[in-house]
Amino acid sequence: MQLYNLKKMCGTFKGYIGECMFQLSQKGVILPRYFPKDKFFIFFGNYIDEKKKAFIEKNYFSIDGIKIIKSPIPKVLLYEVKTKNKFSSGTYSLKMTSHCQEIYSEALSLGFEVYVAQIWLHGNWFYEVIIEDFGSCDYYIDDHKKYDYKEEL
């Protein structure tokens, strides 16, 4: 038997787990990856204006997390979730694709509240969640990925 260390692995699997950890720590957050789009609009469509509905419809599976606050004034919060390792010292800027940056910048211009949630993996099954405004968090644009060019695929 071989043991693997999730904190030292790269790739999207760690990100999927981080999204689930984020949802566990934040009451009411929906992960579009695991929640059918048609049901989302059935349950929450009445709380979103038409421009925001069109944006969510177009970008549903590019958004990591969505939270609808129904009252007193309905609000839609969008989250980009980043999973990071805390097994080494130092601080790291978050990396983001240009496509992701464009989506969340457009969301801000439409009046969404946009946040970046950092999931920091610690030892012994512990993790912490740090939530920052998208506009004020420190990130850099990573190399282009295949999914940055949806039109060309």
TAPEMO-V360168 format. One record per pair of residues at least 6 apart in sequence whose C-alpha atoms are under 6 Angstrom apart, sorted by the first residue. I is the first residue (numbers start at 1). J is the second residue. If there is no record, write none. Layout:
BEGIN
i=I j=J
i=I j=J
END
This chain:
BEGIN
i=7 j=85
i=15 j=83
i=18 j=83
i=23 j=29
i=28 j=67
i=29 j=66
i=29 j=67
i=30 j=65
i=30 j=66
i=31 j=64
i=31 j=65
i=32 j=61
i=47 j=74
i=64 j=79
i=64 j=80
i=65 j=78
i=65 j=79
i=66 j=77
i=66 j=78
i=67 j=76
i=67 j=77
i=68 j=75
i=68 j=76
i=69 j=75
i=76 j=112
i=77 j=113
i=77 j=114
i=78 j=114
i=79 j=114
i=79 j=115
i=79 j=116
i=80 j=116
i=81 j=116
i=81 j=117
i=81 j=118
i=82 j=118
i=83 j=118
i=83 j=119
i=84 j=119
i=84 j=120
i=85 j=120
i=85 j=121
i=86 j=120
i=86 j=121
i=86 j=122
i=93 j=138
i=93 j=139
i=94 j=139
i=95 j=139
i=95 j=140
i=95 j=141
i=95 j=142
i=96 j=141
i=96 j=142
i=97 j=141
i=97 j=142
i=98 j=141
i=99 j=148
i=114 j=134
i=115 j=132
i=115 j=133
i=115 j=134
i=116 j=131
i=116 j=132
i=116 j=134
i=117 j=130
i=117 j=131
i=118 j=129
i=118 j=130
i=119 j=128
i=119 j=129
i=120 j=127
i=120 j=128
i=121 j=127
END
